[in-house]
Amino acid sequence: MAGDAELDPLRRASAQTMQQLVDSIRAHAYGPKGIDASTQGHSRAVAWLAMQIATQAGLSPAEIEEIGLAGLVHDIGKIHVPQHVLRKPPPLTAEEFEIIKSHAALGAEILQPFNLKAIECIVRHHHERYDGKGYPDGLAGDKIPLGARIVAVAECYHRIISDPRHQGTHAVEDALAELRRCSGTQFDPKIVTAFLNWVETHGDRPEQP
């Protein structure tokens, strides 16, 4: 893992480009108009939540920064997913779901020229499952990069609390219940515990910077 001295130039050289990639995802998936606040902020929210989990888990500043950058671009592969599939409401056909699933590996391919291997690996594996039933490679347990396990928890939480079907007083309860239910199967139980401990300390809707 990169040390702190290596991280400063990485942050300076990459953060702006990463944000430009995120903006490209938004434009491709949702068009220039009609982007609601929750959709527009998803990548930033996942990045920020992932960094809080990583901090709670006691990771180094360099690891926290890498995980944050990976969270920012975790869905970059959706640039290569056809718009009619991205915009289609559920349910998807089996073929359409396979197309959606391809975004993880495609995202890693997009990041290869940046030579940021740790971030590339997190993006590729953020849809792996702790029980080995995820994609694209069916990794299980500690075989999944730690940052990917963290981003998976952050993404699940934000996806649920920003879903209109979960809006209202029960959105956070639904999200936390889902994390508990899937702990040990979809998610690393240590990461779920770290997140729950963070929520207990900081509240379920703390202000993001």
C-alpha positions in Angstrom: 0.0 0.0 0.0 1.2 3.5 -0.8 2.9 5.4 1.9 1.9 8.9 3.0 4.7 10.5 1.0 3.5 8.9 -2.2 -0.1 9.8 -1.5 0.2 13.6 -1.7 1.1 13.7 -5.4 -1.5 11.0 -6.1 -4.1 13.2 -4.5 -3.0 16.3 -6.3 -2.6 14.6 -9.7 -5.7 12.3 -9.6 -8.6 13.9 -7.6 -9.6 16.4 -10.3 -9.4 13.7 -13.0 -11.4 11.3 -10.9 -14.1 14.0 -10.4 -14.3 14.5 -14.2 -14.8 10.8 -14.6 -17.7 10.9 -12.1 -19.2 13.8 -14.0 -19.0 11.7 -17.1 -21.0 8.9 -15.4 -23.7 11.3 -14.4 -24.0 12.8 -17.9 -24.1 9.3 -19.5 -26.6 7.7 -17.1 -29.0 10.6 -16.5 -28.4 13.2 -19.1 -27.7 16.9 -18.4 -31.1 17.6 -16.9 -33.2 16.0 -14.2 -30.4 14.8 -11.9 -31.8 14.8 -8.4 -29.7 15.6 -5.4 -29.4 12.0 -4.2 -28.3 10.7 -7.6 -25.9 13.6 -8.2 -24.2 13.0 -4.8 -24.1 9.2 -4.8 -20.4 8.8 -5.8 -19.3 11.5 -3.4 -21.4 10.1 -0.6 -20.1 6.6 -1.1 -16.5 7.9 -1.1 -17.1 9.9 2.1 -18.9 7.1 3.9 -16.2 4.6 2.9 -13.5 6.9 4.3 -15.4 7.1 7.6 -15.6 3.3 7.8 -11.9 3.0 6.9 -11.1 5.5 9.7 -13.2 3.6 12.1 -11.4 0.4 11.2 -8.1 2.0 12.0 -6.6 2.1 8.5 -3.7 4.4 7.6 -4.2 7.8 6.0 -2.8 6.5 2.7 -5.3 3.6 2.7 -8.2 5.9 3.7 -7.3 8.2 0.8 -7.1 5.3 -1.7 -10.5 4.0 -0.6 -12.0 7.5 -0.9 -10.8 7.9 -4.4 -12.0 4.4 -5.3 -15.4 5.2 -3.9 -15.5 8.3 -6.0 -15.1 6.3 -9.2 -16.6 2.9 -8.2 -19.2 3.1 -10.9 -17.1 4.6 -13.7 -17.6 1.4 -15.8 -21.3 2.4 -16.3 -20.0 4.8 -19.0 -19.8 1.7 -21.2 -23.3 0.4 -20.2 -26.0 1.3 -22.7 -28.2 4.1 -21.5 -31.5 2.2 -22.2 -30.3 -0.4 -19.7 -29.1 2.0 -17.1 -32.3 4.0 -17.2 -34.7 1.0 -17.3 -36.6 0.6 -14.0 -36.6 -2.9 -12.5 -37.1 -5.7 -13.1 -34.3 -6.3 -15.6 -34.0 -9.3 -17.8 -31.2 -11.8 -17.1 -29.4 -10.4 -20.1 -29.8 -6.8 -19.0 -28.5 -7.7 -15.5 -25.4 -9.3 -17.0 -24.8 -6.1 -18.9 -25.1 -4.1 -15.7 -22.8 -6.4 -13.9 -20.1 -5.8 -16.5 -19.5 -2.3 -15.1 -17.2 -3.5 -12.3 -14.6 -5.1 -14.7 -15.1 -2.3 -17.2 -14.4 0.3 -14.5 -11.1 -1.4 -13.7 -10.1 -1.4 -17.3 -10.8 2.3 -17.6 -8.5 3.0 -14.6 -5.6 1.0 -15.9 -3.8 3.9 -17.6 -3.7 5.8 -14.3 -1.4 3.1 -12.8 -3.3 3.2 -9.5 -3.5 -0.5 -8.9 -5.1 -0.4 -5.4 -7.9 1.8 -6.6 -8.4 -0.3 -9.8 -8.7 -3.4 -7.7 -11.3 -1.9 -5.4 -13.4 -0.8 -8.4 -13.2 -4.2 -10.0 -14.2 -6.1 -6.8 -16.7 -3.8 -5.1 -19.6 -6.2 -6.1 -17.9 -9.3 -4.8 -19.7 -11.0 -1.9 -18.2 -12.2 1.3 -19.7 -15.7 0.7 -18.1 -15.8 -2.8 -21.4 -15.4 -4.8 -20.6 -11.9 -6.2 -19.0 -10.7 -9.4 -16.9 -10.4 -11.5 -14.5 -13.0 -10.1 -16.4 -14.8 -7.3 -13.9 -13.9 -4.6 -14.7 -14.7 -1.0 -13.8 -13.5 2.4 -10.3 -11.9 2.8 -9.6 -12.7 -0.9 -11.7 -9.6 -1.6 -9.6 -6.4 -1.3 -10.3 -4.7 2.0 -11.2 -1.4 0.3 -13.7 -3.2 -1.9 -15.4 -4.7 1.1 -15.6 -1.2 2.6 -17.0 0.4 -0.5 -19.6 -2.3 -0.8 -21.0 -1.5 2.7 -21.0 2.3 2.0 -22.7 1.9 -1.3 -25.4 -0.4 0.1 -26.2 2.0 2.9 -26.4 5.1 0.6 -28.3 3.3 -2.1 -31.1 2.4 0.4 -31.3 5.7 2.2 -31.5 7.6 -1.1 -34.0 5.2 -2.7 -37.5 6.9 -2.9 -39.0 3.6 -1.9 -37.3 3.9 1.5 -37.7 7.7 2.1 -39.1 8.8 5.4 -38.4 7.9 9.0 -37.6 4.3 8.2 -35.0 4.8 5.5 -32.0 4.6 7.8 -33.6 1.7 9.8 -34.1 -0.2 6.6 -30.5 0.4 5.5 -29.0 -0.7 8.8 -31.3 -3.7 9.0 -30.2 -4.7 5.5 -26.5 -4.5 6.5 -27.1 -6.6 9.6 -29.1 -9.2 7.6 -26.4 -9.5 5.0 -23.5 -9.5 7.4 -21.4 -12.6 6.8 -23.0 -13.4 3.5 -22.9 -10.3 1.2 -20.7 -8.2 3.5 -17.7 -8.7 5.7 -19.0 -8.8 9.3 -16.0 -6.9 10.6 -16.8 -4.0 8.2 -20.5 -4.0 9.1 -19.6 -3.9 12.7 -17.2 -1.0 12.1 -19.9 0.9 10.3 -22.5 0.3 12.9 -20.0 1.5 15.6 -19.4 4.6 13.5 -23.1 5.3 13.2 -23.6 4.8 16.9 -20.9 7.4 17.6 -21.7 9.9 14.9 -25.4 9.5 14.1 -27.0 8.1 11.0 -27.1 11.3 9.0 -24.0 13.3 9.9 -23.2 16.3 7.7 -20.8 15.6 4.9 -18.0 18.1 4.2 
